[in-house]
Amino acid sequence: MSESRSNGHSVSRLSAHIVWSTKYWYHVLKGDIQMRCRSLLIQICDAEDVQILKGVIAYQKMKTILILTFIYSKMRSILDKFFMA
C-alpha cells in the first residue's frame, strides 16, 4: 500500500481508467502499429514513474488502468508525449 495516500480519517489510492480510440473506430491498431503504441505507452509511463495495472490494445482502442501518484500537470505531460510521438 505504498502508493496509498492517507490523512486523519481516510486512505485512498488514485487510479485512472483511460481509453484512447481511433476516429470512427477504424481497425488500424494491429501489427507494427499496435506494438509501437504499446512500447510508447510503456516507455512514457516508465519515464514518468507511473505504474500500469492493466492494459489492452485492441484493433480500434487502447485501454489502460494506471496508478497515479502525481498531480494533474504530470498527467497532461504524459498525454502530450504520447500524442506527439
BELGI-V676488 format. One record per residue. RES is the residue in one letter. D_LAST is the distance of its C-alpha to the last C-alpha in Angstrom with 1 decimal. Layout:
RES&D_LAST, RES&D_LAST
This chain:
M&32.8, S&31.2, E&28.4, S&31.1, R&32.0, S&35.7, N&38.1, G&41.9, H&41.9, S&38.7, V&36.0, S&32.5, R&29.2, L&26.2, S&24.0, A&21.6, H&21.3, I&18.0, V&17.6, W&14.7, S&16.4, T&15.9, K&17.9, Y&21.5, W&20.8, Y&20.1, H&20.1, V&16.9, L&15.4, K&17.6, G&17.8, D&14.9, I&12.4, Q&14.0, M&13.8, R&10.2, C&9.5, R&12.3, S&11.3, L&7.9, L&10.2, I&12.8, Q&11.1, I&10.1, C&13.6, D&15.3, A&14.0, E&15.1, D&18.3, V&18.0, Q&20.0, I&19.2, L&22.6, K&21.8, G&19.1, V&19.4, I&17.1, A&19.5, Y&19.4, Q&18.6, K&17.3, M&15.8, K&18.2, T&18.0, I&20.6, L&19.7, I&22.2, L&21.4, T&23.2, F&21.8, I&22.0, Y&20.3, S&18.4, K&16.6, M&15.7, R&14.3, S&12.2, I&10.8, L&10.1, D&8.5, K&6.1, F&5.5, F&5.6, M&3.8, A&0.0
